[in-house]
């Protein structure tokens, strides 16, 4: 299996799409005054939270445990 790495380009496209969806929902809510536009706002905020948890909050303070030491002999 191929290891997957982090890509800043993909991350920025994802964040832009979330902002586009959330701001579009806010704009639609303001213009139409219809509560159906709360759905894209809440979806955008939820997915942004998931993205935040995966990237920013993913770092543990302690880090991974050290590898077991090999005994020579």
C-alpha positions as CSV (number, residue, x, y, z in Angstrom):
1,X,0.0,0.0,0.0
2,X,1.3,3.5,-0.9
3,X,1.8,5.8,2.1
4,X,-0.3,9.0,1.9
5,X,1.4,12.3,2.7
6,X,0.1,15.7,3.5
7,X,-0.5,18.2,0.7
8,X,-0.8,21.9,1.3
9,X,-2.4,22.4,-2.1
10,X,-5.1,19.9,-1.4
11,X,-5.6,21.4,2.1
12,X,-6.0,24.9,0.7
13,X,-8.5,23.8,-2.0
14,X,-10.5,22.0,0.7
15,X,-10.5,25.0,3.0
16,X,-11.5,27.3,0.0
17,X,-14.4,24.9,-0.8
18,X,-15.6,25.0,2.8
19,X,-15.4,28.8,2.9
20,X,-17.2,29.0,-0.5
21,X,-20.0,26.8,0.8
22,X,-20.3,28.5,4.1
23,X,-20.2,32.1,2.8
24,X,-22.6,31.1,0.0
25,X,-25.0,29.8,2.6
26,X,-24.7,33.0,4.6
27,X,-25.3,35.1,1.4
28,X,-28.3,33.0,0.5
29,X,-29.7,33.3,4.0
30,X,-29.3,37.1,4.0
31,X,-30.8,37.6,0.5
32,X,-33.7,35.1,0.8
33,X,-34.4,35.1,4.6
34,X,-35.2,31.5,4.2
35,X,-34.0,29.0,6.9
36,X,-33.1,26.4,4.3
37,X,-29.8,28.2,3.8
38,X,-28.7,27.3,7.3
39,X,-27.9,23.8,6.0
40,X,-24.9,24.7,3.9
41,X,-23.7,27.0,6.7
42,X,-23.8,24.3,9.3
43,X,-22.3,21.7,6.9
44,X,-19.4,24.0,6.1
45,X,-18.8,24.7,9.8
46,X,-18.9,21.0,10.6
47,X,-16.5,20.0,7.8
48,X,-14.2,22.8,8.7
49,X,-14.2,21.5,12.3
50,X,-13.3,18.1,11.1
51,X,-10.5,19.5,8.9
52,X,-9.2,21.5,11.9
53,X,-9.2,18.4,14.1
54,X,-7.3,16.4,11.5
55,X,-4.6,19.1,10.9
56,X,-4.2,21.3,13.9
57,X,-5.4,19.2,16.8
58,X,-3.8,16.0,15.5
59,X,-0.5,16.7,17.2
60,X,-0.2,14.9,20.5
61,X,1.7,16.8,23.2
62,X,3.7,13.7,24.1
63,X,4.1,12.3,20.7
64,X,4.3,8.6,19.8
65,X,6.0,6.2,22.2
66,X,9.7,5.5,21.6
67,X,10.6,2.4,19.7
68,X,11.6,-0.6,21.8
69,X,15.4,-0.8,22.3
70,X,17.2,-3.7,20.8
71,X,19.5,-5.6,23.1
72,X,22.8,-6.5,21.6
73,X,24.0,-9.9,22.4
